């Protein structure tokens, strides 16, 4: 038996299939272009991280992040090509290297790598929300919801690792004037 969310999702998708499809407008196209660029840059960052870390938890985070970004990039590229949208040029794949061979002065720390992944998740979430707010076509809106939901879910996992390792960046706490401190 599928869960209720999957059932609702399938119902929404079936309704979209019968909706007439207007051409994408420039805002929708720009959002796809920008998001695909964000994903491709994130994949290269994750490759660099895998080339420099020796921490098993950070490696696992990077492998999972890369899989998610590659999956989203592939699905989005397929949709864009189907719609006749030219794809943005992406950066070249990074060759594999051994972390011990990378000089200390040029490699990120595990803290920097994990927080970089977190920042890229936040950027992707913002781009998804922007893309969704600009979408007119229902199928496009559903694409943004799906991408955002995946990033949000992965972000929760990332936040857990950052908290566990003491790497999470927390702004100063705010106490309004007149409120007693406990």
Order of alpha helices (4+ residues) and beta strands (2+ residues): alpha-alpha-alpha-alpha-alpha
